[in-house]
Amino acid sequence: MAQAASLAKVRALTFDVQGTCADFCGPLLRRGAEVNRAKRLEIDWGVLSADWRQLYRAVLDQIIAGKRPWLRVDRIYRETLDDLLQHHGLSATFTPAERDALNEVWARLDPWPDSVDGLARLRRRFVISTLSNAGMRTMVAVVKHAGLPFDAVLTAELARTYKPSPSVYQLAVDLLGYQPEEIMMVACHKYDLKAARDFGMRTAFVARPLEFGPDVRPDVSPEPWFDVFATDFVALAEALGA
């Protein structure tokens, strides 16, 4: 009863986007396959994509810790792409223009099959907004390309830091006009939800078992501290009565 009463107070949902609303691995692997054909290469883009994400996350953590000045995510991806190619002995294989083009894949992500329908249902009952680490330019491009029906686009760029910093979750309070307990963070990443929960928000975990491709098994197990566990956005809408 207490949990039901708590969920009844929810007025807005904020969403992680890369991985939760949209598939980044599929577009990246397809782009990599095109590059391999064009350049007659045999690069394992599954390995490269995983390494790229690790390098990107390391820079985010350095910025959060104050060890590096703030830098927009698209620039972080571009910088770490150079490091990635050097590490794999591929620096001479890609021109700067080709690297810029490859980096644009992060702005053209595909929606998961349930994303558009599920979000449309949720939007009928709640204010729905992105709350992503991606930069504003990239997030607007992703939302338009994937046809995601959000009411608002909020990104960590507005706070000049990155999740899981509390300043990012505070954006939702300041700009959507609701208290933390009236906002539910939706993500497929447990670290994101843990930080949102510590901030006072409600949490919904949506499992994305294919986030990192068919050969990787991310942790999608339920946790007792989730307010909602859902297999997709349609199931989330049903769980929230939307």
Backbone torsions as a table, in degrees:
resi	resn	phi	psi	omega
1	MET	NA	-41.5	-178.5
2	ALA	-63.5	-41.2	179.5
3	GLN	-66.5	-41.4	178.7
4	ALA	-60.9	-41.9	178.7
5	ALA	-65.0	-38.0	178.6
6	SER	-64.7	-43.7	180.0
7	LEU	-68.3	-27.9	179.5
8	ALA	-65.2	-19.6	179.7
9	LYS	-82.3	-11.7	-175.0
10	VAL	-67.5	128.7	180.0
11	ARG	-116.9	-20.9	-176.2
12	ALA	-141.5	148.9	175.6
13	LEU	-120.3	132.9	174.7
14	THR	-115.0	141.7	-169.5
15	PHE	-123.3	131.4	158.6
16	ASP	-64.3	149.7	-174.9
17	VAL	-114.1	-56.0	-176.7
18	GLN	-69.5	108.1	-176.9
19	GLY	103.4	-41.1	-177.3
20	THR	-86.5	-52.6	178.5
21	CYS	-92.8	-29.0	-172.5
22	ALA	-135.1	148.5	179.1
23	ASP	-88.4	116.2	176.4
24	PHE	-96.2	-25.5	-175.2
25	CYS	-71.3	-45.2	-179.8
26	GLY	-57.1	-52.5	177.8
27	PRO	-60.1	-37.7	-180.0
28	LEU	-67.9	-41.3	178.8
29	LEU	-66.7	-37.8	177.3
30	ARG	-65.3	-43.0	178.4
31	ARG	-63.7	-40.2	177.8
32	GLY	-63.0	-38.9	178.2
33	ALA	-64.2	-38.0	176.8
34	GLU	-64.0	-41.5	178.8
35	VAL	-63.9	-43.5	179.2
36	ASN	-59.3	-43.5	179.7
37	ARG	-65.5	-44.7	-176.2
38	ALA	-67.1	-35.2	-175.9
39	LYS	-104.7	1.7	-179.0
40	ARG	56.0	51.6	-179.6
41	LEU	-110.2	168.6	175.8
42	GLU	-129.9	45.2	-179.1
43	ILE	-71.9	136.1	172.8
44	ASP	-86.0	95.9	-175.5
45	TRP	-72.7	-17.8	172.7
46	GLY	-64.7	-44.7	177.4
47	VAL	-66.2	-45.4	-178.9
48	LEU	-62.5	-40.5	-178.7
49	SER	-65.2	-39.6	178.2
50	ALA	-64.6	-43.5	178.7
51	ASP	-64.7	-39.6	-179.9
52	TRP	-61.2	-46.2	179.7
53	ARG	-63.2	-37.5	178.9
54	GLN	-65.5	-41.9	177.5
55	LEU	-63.4	-42.8	178.2
56	TYR	-59.9	-46.7	-178.5
57	ARG	-64.4	-36.6	178.9
58	ALA	-62.3	-40.0	178.3
59	VAL	-68.1	-41.1	176.5
60	LEU	-56.2	-46.0	-178.0
61	ASP	-64.3	-35.9	176.9
62	GLN	-65.0	-39.2	179.1
63	ILE	-67.6	-44.5	178.7
64	ILE	-59.2	-39.2	-178.1
65	ALA	-78.7	-2.7	-179.8
66	GLY	78.4	14.7	-179.5
67	LYS	-86.1	-13.6	177.3
68	ARG	-140.8	149.0	174.6
69	PRO	-67.5	158.6	-178.3
70	TRP	-62.0	141.8	177.9
71	LEU	-145.5	136.3	-178.3
72	ARG	-65.6	149.5	-173.0
73	VAL	-60.0	-38.6	-179.5
74	ASP	-63.9	-32.3	176.0
75	ARG	-73.8	-33.5	176.5
76	ILE	-64.4	-46.3	178.0
77	TYR	-59.8	-40.4	-178.6
78	ARG	-68.2	-42.3	178.8
79	GLU	-63.4	-45.5	-177.9
80	THR	-72.8	-22.3	173.4
81	LEU	-62.7	-41.4	176.6
82	ASP	-60.2	-45.4	178.9
83	ASP	-62.6	-41.0	-179.2
84	LEU	-61.8	-48.6	-178.3
85	LEU	-64.9	-38.0	177.6
86	GLN	-64.3	-43.9	-178.7
87	HIS	-61.1	-35.7	-178.1
88	HIS	-93.9	10.6	177.7
89	GLY	68.6	32.0	-175.1
90	LEU	-116.7	12.5	-175.5
91	SER	-58.3	-39.4	-177.2
92	ALA	-77.7	-8.3	-174.2
93	THR	-84.7	-22.2	-173.9
94	PHE	-126.3	129.2	175.0
95	THR	-76.6	164.1	175.3
96	PRO	-55.8	-40.3	179.7
97	ALA	-65.3	-38.5	177.8
98	GLU	-67.7	-35.3	176.9
99	ARG	-67.4	-42.2	177.0
100	ASP	-59.5	-42.9	-179.6
101	ALA	-65.5	-41.0	178.5
102	LEU	-64.8	-37.3	-179.8
103	ASN	-64.9	-25.1	-178.9
104	GLU	-68.3	-11.3	179.3
105	VAL	-58.6	-29.4	-178.1
106	TRP	-70.0	-13.5	177.7
107	ALA	-98.1	-0.8	-176.5
108	ARG	-131.7	62.1	-178.7
109	LEU	-89.6	151.9	-179.3
110	ASP	-93.5	141.3	175.3
111	PRO	-71.1	147.2	168.7
112	TRP	-64.1	155.2	-174.6
113	PRO	-55.8	-28.7	-177.1
114	ASP	-94.2	-7.8	-167.5
115	SER	-63.9	-51.1	-174.5
116	VAL	-65.8	-47.8	-179.9
117	ASP	-64.7	-43.2	-179.5
118	GLY	-64.4	-43.6	178.4
119	LEU	-64.4	-39.1	179.3
120	ALA	-61.7	-40.1	176.9
121	ARG	-65.6	-45.0	-179.1
122	LEU	-64.6	-34.1	-178.5
123	ARG	-65.9	-26.1	179.5
124	ARG	-66.7	-24.9	-177.4
125	ARG	-110.4	-29.3	-173.8
126	PHE	-126.1	158.1	162.9
127	VAL	-74.2	130.7	-179.9
128	ILE	-124.1	136.4	-175.2
129	SER	-143.3	150.7	168.4
130	THR	-72.0	153.8	167.8
131	LEU	-146.5	79.9	-167.2
132	SER	-114.1	154.6	172.6
133	ASN	-77.1	-15.3	180.0
134	ALA	-64.7	156.5	176.7
135	GLY	-70.2	161.6	-176.7
136	MET	-61.2	-45.4	-179.9
137	ARG	-58.8	-46.3	-179.3
138	THR	-66.2	-41.4	-177.1
139	MET	-67.1	-39.7	175.9
140	VAL	-61.2	-42.1	179.0
141	ALA	-63.4	-42.2	178.9
142	VAL	-64.0	-46.2	-178.9
143	VAL	-60.9	-42.3	179.9
144	LYS	-70.2	-45.4	-178.4
145	HIS	-62.9	-41.8	-176.6
146	ALA	-87.0	-8.8	179.8
147	GLY	66.9	38.2	-177.2
148	LEU	-84.1	122.1	-171.0
149	PRO	-85.0	62.6	-179.4
150	PHE	-82.6	150.1	173.6
151	ASP	-78.5	-32.0	-176.3
152	ALA	-145.9	154.5	176.7
153	VAL	-120.0	109.6	176.1
154	LEU	-116.9	137.8	177.4
155	THR	-136.9	161.9	-179.4
156	ALA	-62.2	-18.9	177.4
157	GLU	-55.3	-33.1	-179.2
158	LEU	-67.7	-23.3	179.5
159	ALA	-101.4	-6.8	-178.8
160	ARG	56.9	35.1	171.9
161	THR	-155.2	-166.7	-175.0
162	TYR	-139.1	154.0	171.8
163	LYS	-61.5	138.8	17.1
164	PRO	-96.3	27.9	176.6
165	SER	-62.8	134.9	179.2
166	PRO	-57.5	-25.5	-178.4
167	SER	-60.7	-29.9	179.9
168	VAL	-71.0	-42.8	179.4
169	TYR	-68.7	-30.0	177.1
170	GLN	-63.0	-28.1	176.3
171	LEU	-54.6	-41.9	-178.2
172	ALA	-63.7	-39.1	178.1
173	VAL	-66.8	-48.2	-175.3
174	ASP	-68.5	-38.7	-171.0
175	LEU	-99.9	-23.7	175.7
176	LEU	-94.3	-21.1	173.2
177	GLY	85.7	22.6	178.3
178	TYR	-119.5	157.4	175.3
179	GLN	-76.3	158.2	-178.0
180	PRO	-53.2	-41.4	-177.9
181	GLU	-70.9	-10.3	177.1
182	GLU	-95.3	1.4	-177.6
183	ILE	-119.0	135.2	176.4
184	MET	-111.5	126.1	174.0
185	MET	-87.4	130.5	-179.4
186	VAL	-115.7	125.0	-177.7
187	ALA	-158.9	161.5	172.0
188	CYS	-103.2	9.9	-178.6
189	HIS	-115.5	121.5	-175.6
190	LYS	-67.4	-34.1	-179.7
191	TYR	-61.5	-38.2	179.9
192	ASP	-63.9	-45.8	-178.7
193	LEU	-69.9	-35.3	176.8
194	LYS	-61.1	-44.1	179.8
195	ALA	-66.5	-41.1	178.1
196	ALA	-63.6	-41.1	178.4
197	ARG	-63.5	-43.3	177.6
198	ASP	-62.5	-30.0	178.6
199	PHE	-75.3	-18.2	179.2
200	GLY	111.2	3.6	-179.7
201	MET	-84.3	159.0	169.7
202	ARG	-78.4	161.4	-174.8
203	THR	-134.0	142.1	173.5
204	ALA	-132.7	122.1	176.4
205	PHE	-96.5	126.6	175.7
206	VAL	-115.4	119.3	-174.9
207	ALA	-71.8	129.6	175.0
208	ARG	-127.4	77.9	-175.0
209	PRO	-63.9	-18.6	-179.6
210	LEU	-101.8	15.8	-176.0
211	GLU	-53.6	-42.3	-176.7
212	PHE	-104.6	19.8	178.7
213	GLY	98.8	171.6	-173.4
214	PRO	-70.9	-16.6	-175.0
215	ASP	-99.6	3.0	-178.5
216	VAL	-119.7	140.3	-178.0
217	ARG	-115.8	91.2	178.4
218	PRO	-70.7	163.4	179.0
219	ASP	-76.6	106.5	178.3
220	VAL	-118.8	22.9	-178.8
221	SER	-76.0	146.7	176.8
222	PRO	-65.1	152.9	174.4
223	GLU	-125.9	145.0	-177.4
224	PRO	-65.1	-19.8	-177.5
225	TRP	-89.0	-6.9	172.3
226	PHE	-64.2	139.1	170.1
227	ASP	-74.9	-36.7	179.0
228	VAL	-140.2	138.4	170.2
229	PHE	-119.3	126.4	-177.1
230	ALA	-136.0	149.6	179.0
231	THR	-81.9	-21.5	176.6
232	ASP	-165.1	-177.0	-175.9
233	PHE	-72.8	-30.5	176.6
234	VAL	-65.3	-43.5	177.0
235	ALA	-64.1	-36.1	177.1
236	LEU	-64.3	-43.6	178.2
237	ALA	-60.3	-42.6	178.6
238	GLU	-63.8	-40.3	-179.7
239	ALA	-65.4	-29.6	-178.6
240	LEU	-98.9	8.1	176.3
241	GLY	72.7	27.5	-179.6
242	ALA	-102.2	NA	NA
